[in-house]
Amino acid sequence: MSYVRIGWSPTFTCGVHFDTGVVMNTYTVDFQIMTKSTNSVDQNIAIERCKYIVYEQFSDSIILGDNDKKHAKKYQDVGFRTIIVPDQPADQLTGLALYCKLQAVTEDVLDILDVSIRSSMGGGISYLHNDEETVGPYEKSGWWNDAGPNCSTLPSTRKKVVTINNTTWKNLDLDWDDGEQEETVIEIKLETKKDKIENLGENVVEFKPNDKK
């Protein structure tokens, strides 16, 4: 069923880079979503894609502003994912990044209508955005409007390790439903007339006339 409104409120923790170091920040994000596809399988896949972005990409990563991306290498060298946003990594821009990325990866199966984000560092303030408002610096191209699963355009720079970033929705088992069911092949062996004759020949008893009579 399409045009159903749903809500989703994930919580995750990641590091935010400042000139003085990294501060761990916990975010709670409220999404208001509209289903657009009538394919229930694709709807579930779209939700799982959203979960992947939040829990496997943003969670436990280090968020840096574009001006600080030169520091990304030192985080990657010790095993952290890095996410570069096109300005300072304030709560509002983190919320806009999630809004744009989730809108991109759901590819018209879902429509992200509204987002509200607040954090442990934010003093109880929530930052709101809806689909009729401008996304500011996220209007330019970047990982945030790419439909793939990655949230970084920077290659891994671990020493003596060559990493090829080839993660796709397909190898994550989150590709769209193609509507085709797996074929089942049944092999039926038909017995020919020749086979029947050969099989009969195994049980034939040969009778010869008795010439001595």
VENBEL-V535511 format. One line per field, one symbol per residue. psi: psi as a letter, one per 30 degrees, with the letter a starting at -180 (. if undefined). A space follows every 10 residues. Layout:
psi = ???
This chain:
psi = klhkkllkil klklkkklff akkkkkkkkj kkkkkfkfjf eeeeeeeeee eeeeffeekg lkkklefgff feefeefggk kkkklgakhl eeeeeeeeee eeeeffhgel kjekkkkllf fgggkkklkl fflkgbfgfl kaffgkflfk hkgklkgkkg kjkjigklee fghhllkgfk kkkkkkkkjk kleeeeeeee ffgkkkkkkj ff.
